[in-house]
């Protein structure tokens, strides 16, 4: 193409193809009618005029609106990348213009033991939130998926968590817990775009939500524990669930927010267990906590049993039966915020 002429971006081509497909569907509908309607006949018919005059105008409008001029505006935000995962049959794309996203992807599915889709992403953290408003998703298949995703890496069988909207199967919170393992999902049927979706990561705890307005959020099933590295990929994923075509989706208000980890509980019961105390001189708190008889007291507890119980209830039964009296068995921990429950063997 000569220098100085605008270049149509992949995203613009995708939207233009969708628009032209709608025009061609209109033509096929006219051809299916018997007798053919008057507007569809002749070189000067409304149908011919519409095709000849409006198709170029429609392409020009899509071209300009997506920032095709010199390819300067249809870019990704700083730090983002776009990648086809597992070689879909048709190349996908992502474009970001003034906060609006248009993404396109082919591929068989996101699910099973490996995924095939397009992924626009940046790097997140082990405590982060993904939010997006999904305005539309093409019906390339009832199980076409577009939404937000955390992913361990960019290989096809990586662990992931995703909240996706579909054209025919509601909103889904989907995940894979082991590399190369199967995927599972929770579903809320009957929900279609436009819809807001949110995916929250707190360590390896992931939870999915949807909302009609971006204000009140409804969980999509329970939280899931998914092993994932501390710097995962986070962004927008789309699959056509049909590897012979592209699926397009339009999104807005996309947010990747890296949040600090939750602070430690302000108050709780701090339990320590000693497995190396000698009770031969008496199974009493006085003997067990006398460093002359038990030099492991108080600085050598069994680290595997050290835990903070924020609900003041023992979560497991350790099977131990050597406990000091309740008043004497509780003492302040060094930071003065927790109570220490002494558990002896």
C-alpha positions in Angstrom: 0.0 0.0 0.0 1.4 3.4 -0.9 2.8 5.5 2.0 0.4 7.9 3.6 -2.7 5.8 2.9 -4.6 4.5 5.9 -4.3 0.8 7.0 -7.4 -1.1 8.1 -6.7 -2.7 11.5 -7.6 -6.4 12.2 -10.3 -5.2 14.6 -11.8 -3.0 11.8 -11.7 -5.8 9.4 -13.5 -8.0 11.8 -16.3 -5.4 12.4 -16.5 -4.7 8.7 -16.9 -8.4 8.0 -19.7 -8.7 10.5 -21.4 -5.7 8.9 -21.0 -7.0 5.4 -22.2 -10.4 6.5 -25.4 -8.7 7.7 -25.9 -7.1 4.3 -25.3 -10.4 2.6 -27.8 -12.1 4.9 -30.3 -9.4 3.8 -29.6 -10.3 0.1 -30.0 -14.0 0.8 -33.3 -13.4 2.5 -34.5 -11.5 -0.6 -33.4 -14.3 -2.8 -35.4 -16.8 -0.7 -38.7 -15.0 -1.3 -41.1 -16.1 -4.0 -41.9 -14.0 -5.9 -38.8 -11.8 -5.2 -39.7 -8.4 -3.8 -39.6 -5.5 -6.2 -36.8 -3.7 -4.3 -34.5 -6.6 -4.9 -34.7 -6.6 -8.8 -32.9 -4.7 -11.5 -29.7 -2.7 -11.7 -31.3 0.4 -10.2 -33.3 -1.3 -7.5 -33.0 -0.3 -3.9 -31.2 -3.5 -3.2 -28.5 -2.8 -5.9 -28.1 0.8 -4.8 -27.8 -0.3 -1.2 -25.1 -2.8 -2.0 -23.2 -0.5 -4.4 -23.4 2.7 -2.4 -23.6 1.8 1.2 -21.1 -1.1 1.5 -18.2 1.3 0.7 -19.6 3.9 3.1 -20.1 1.3 5.8 -16.5 0.2 5.4 -15.3 3.7 5.6 -17.3 4.4 8.7 -16.0 1.3 10.5 -12.5 2.2 9.3 -12.6 5.7 10.7 -14.3 4.8 14.0 -11.7 2.2 14.8 -8.9 4.5 14.3 -7.6 3.0 11.0 -5.9 6.3 10.0 -2.2 5.5 9.8 -3.0 2.6 12.3 -2.3 5.1 15.0 -5.3 4.8 17.3 -6.4 1.2 17.3 -3.7 0.1 19.8 -3.5 -1.7 23.2 -3.0 0.0 26.5 0.6 0.3 27.7 1.8 -3.1 29.0 -0.8 -5.1 27.2 -0.2 -7.9 24.6 -2.6 -9.8 22.3 -1.9 -13.5 21.5 -3.7 -16.4 19.9 -3.4 -19.4 22.2 -3.0 -22.9 20.7 -3.1 -21.7 17.0 -6.8 -21.1 16.2 -7.7 -21.5 12.5 -8.3 -17.8 12.1 -6.2 -15.1 13.6 -7.8 -13.1 16.4 -7.3 -9.5 17.4 -7.9 -6.9 20.1 -8.3 -3.1 19.7 -8.7 -0.5 22.5 -9.9 3.0 21.6 -10.8 5.6 24.3 -11.6 2.9 26.8 -13.7 0.7 24.4 -12.5 -2.8 23.5 -13.3 -4.9 20.4 -11.9 -8.4 20.6 -12.1 -11.3 18.1 -11.2 -14.9 18.4 -11.6 -18.2 16.7 -10.8 -21.6 18.4 -12.6 -24.7 19.5 -13.2 -23.8 23.2 -11.8 -22.7 26.5 -12.3 -25.8 28.5 -11.4 -29.5 28.6 -7.7 -30.2 29.0 -6.5 -27.4 26.7 -7.8 -24.1 25.3 -7.9 -22.5 21.9 -8.7 -18.8 21.9 -7.5 -15.2 21.7 -6.1 -13.5 24.8 -5.4 -9.8 25.3 -3.5 -9.5 28.6 -1.1 -7.8 31.0 0.7 -9.0 34.1 -1.2 -8.9 37.4 -0.4 -10.0 41.0 -1.5 -12.6 43.5 -4.2 -10.2 44.8 -6.1 -8.6 42.0 -9.6 -7.8 40.6 -10.7 -8.0 36.9 -13.9 -6.1 35.9 -15.5 -5.6 32.5 -18.8 -4.7 31.0 -19.6 -7.1 28.1 -21.8 -5.2 25.7 -22.2 -7.9 23.0 -20.9 -11.4 21.9 -21.4 -12.8 18.4 -23.4 -16.0 18.3 -20.7 -18.0 16.4 -22.0 -20.8 18.7 -24.2 -20.9 21.8 -21.1 -21.7 23.8 -19.0 -18.9 22.4 -17.3 -17.2 25.3 -16.0 -13.7 26.0 -14.9 -12.4 29.4 -12.1 -11.8 31.9 -9.4 -14.3 32.8 -6.5 -14.9 35.1 -4.0 -17.4 33.6 -0.9 -19.1 34.9 0.9 -18.7 31.5 0.2 -18.6 27.8 0.4 -22.3 27.1 -2.8 -24.1 26.0 -3.1 -26.4 29.1 -2.3 -23.8 31.8 -4.3 -23.4 35.0 -6.8 -20.5 34.7 -9.9 -18.9 36.1 -12.4 -17.1 33.9 -15.8 -15.4 34.1 -17.4 -15.4 30.6 -20.7 -14.4 29.0 -22.1 -16.6 26.2 -24.8 -16.0 23.6 -26.9 -19.0 24.7 -25.6 -20.5 28.0 -25.6 -17.7 30.5 -22.6 -16.5 32.5 -20.0 -18.9 33.7 -17.2 -19.0 36.2 -14.8 -21.6 34.8 -11.4 -22.9 35.9 -8.7 -25.5 35.5 -6.9 -26.4 38.7 -4.0 -28.5 37.3 -1.9 -28.0 34.2 -3.3 -30.3 31.6 -6.2 -31.3 33.8 -9.9 -31.0 33.0 -11.9 -27.8 33.5 -15.0 -27.2 35.5 -17.5 -24.4 35.7 -20.4 -22.9 37.7 -23.2 -21.4 35.7 -26.1 -18.9 35.9 -28.4 -19.6 33.0 -30.6 -17.0 31.2 -28.1 -14.1 31.5 -27.1 -12.5 28.3 -25.1 -9.3 27.3 -25.0 -6.5 28.1 -23.7 -7.7 31.5 -20.9 -6.8 33.9 -18.5 -9.5 35.1 -15.9 -9.6 37.8 -13.1 -12.0 38.8 -11.4 -11.7 42.2 -8.1 -13.3 43.2 -6.9 -13.4 46.8 -3.8 -15.6 46.9 -5.0 -18.8 45.3 -8.6 -18.2 46.2 -10.7 -17.2 43.1 -14.3 -16.0 42.9 -16.6 -15.0 40.0 -19.4 -12.5 39.9 -21.9 -10.9 37.5 -24.0 -7.7 37.7 -26.6 -5.9 35.6 -25.3 -2.5 36.5 -21.7 -2.9 37.9 -22.9 -2.0 41.4 -24.6 -5.0 43.0 -22.7 -8.3 42.4 -24.0 -11.8 42.5 -21.6 -14.8 43.0 -21.4 -17.4 40.2 -21.0 -20.5 42.5 -18.6 -20.8 45.4 -15.0 -19.7 45.5 -12.3 -22.1 44.1 -8.7 -22.7 45.2 -6.6 -22.7 42.0 -2.8 -23.0 42.1 -1.3 -20.1 40.1 1.9 -18.2 40.1 2.2 -14.9 41.8 2.5 -12.9 38.6 -0.3 -14.3 36.4 -1.5 -13.1 33.0 -4.8 -11.1 33.4 -7.1 -9.8 30.7 -9.8 -10.5 28.1 -10.3 -13.9 26.5 -12.6 -14.9 23.6 -13.3 -18.1 21.8 -15.8 -18.8 19.0 -16.3 -22.4 20.1 -16.1 -23.0 16.4 -12.7 -23.1 14.8 -13.9 -22.3 11.3 -15.0 -18.7 12.1 -14.3 -15.6 14.3 -16.4 -14.4 17.2 -16.4 -10.7 18.0 -17.2 -9.1 21.3 -17.4 -5.5 22.4 -16.5 -4.5 26.0 -16.0 -1.4 28.1 -15.0 -0.3 31.6 -12.2 -2.9 31.6 -10.2 -2.7 34.9 -7.3 -4.8 36.1 -6.7 -3.7 39.7 -3.8 -5.1 41.7 -4.8 -4.8 45.3 -2.6 -5.3 48.4 -3.1 -8.6 50.4 -5.5 -8.6 53.3 -3.9 -7.6 56.6 -3.5 -10.2 59.3 -6.5 -10.6 61.7 -6.6 -7.9 64.3 -7.7 -10.4 67.0 -7.8 -14.1 67.2 -6.7 -17.2 69.1 -3.1 -18.0 68.5 -2.4 -21.7 69.0 0.9 -23.4 69.4 1.6 -27.1 70.0 4.5 -28.7 71.9 5.2 -32.3 71.1 8.4 -32.5 73.0 7.5 -31.8 76.6 8.2 -34.3 79.4 5.2 -35.1 81.6 6.9 -37.8 83.6 7.1 -35.5 86.7 3.5 -34.6 86.5 0.9 -33.8 83.9 0.3 -30.3 85.1 0.7 -26.8 83.6 3.3 -26.0 86.3 5.6 -28.9 85.3 5.0 -28.7 81.6 5.9 -25.0 81.5 8.9 -25.3 83.8 12.0 -24.9 81.6 14.1 -26.8 84.1 12.2 -30.0 83.3 11.2 -28.9 79.8 13.9 -26.8 78.0 11.8 -26.8 74.9 9.3 -24.5 76.6 8.5 -21.8 75.6 10.6 -21.2 72.5 10.5 -24.5 70.6 6.8 -25.3 69.7 6.0 -27.5 66.7 5.8 -25.0 63.9 3.4 -27.2 61.8 0.6 -26.7 64.4 1.0 -22.9 64.8 -2.2 -21.2 63.6 -4.4 -18.2 64.2 -8.2 -18.9 64.7 -10.1 -15.7 64.1 -13.4 -17.2 65.1 -12.2 -18.4 68.5 -13.2 -22.0 67.6 -10.7 -24.8 67.2 -11.0 -25.8 63.5 -9.5 -29.3 64.0 -9.2 -31.8 66.8 -5.5 -32.4 67.3 -6.2 -35.4 69.5 -4.2 -34.0 72.4 -5.5 -34.3 75.9 -2.9 -32.5 78.0 -4.3 -29.0 78.4 -3.7 -26.5 81.1 -6.6 -24.8 82.9 -8.3 -22.3 80.6 -7.3 -19.1 82.5 -3.7 -20.2 82.8 -3.6 -21.6 79.3 -4.3 -18.3 77.7 -1.7 -15.6 77.5 -0.9 -12.5 75.4 1.2 -13.0 72.3 4.2 -10.6 71.9 2.2 -8.2 69.6 -0.6 -7.9 72.2 -3.2 -8.4 69.5 -3.9 -12.1 69.9 -4.5 -14.6 72.7 -2.2 -17.6 72.8 -3.8 -21.0 73.4 -1.3 -23.5 74.7 -1.7 -27.0 73.4 0.6 -29.6 75.0 1.4 -33.2 74.3 
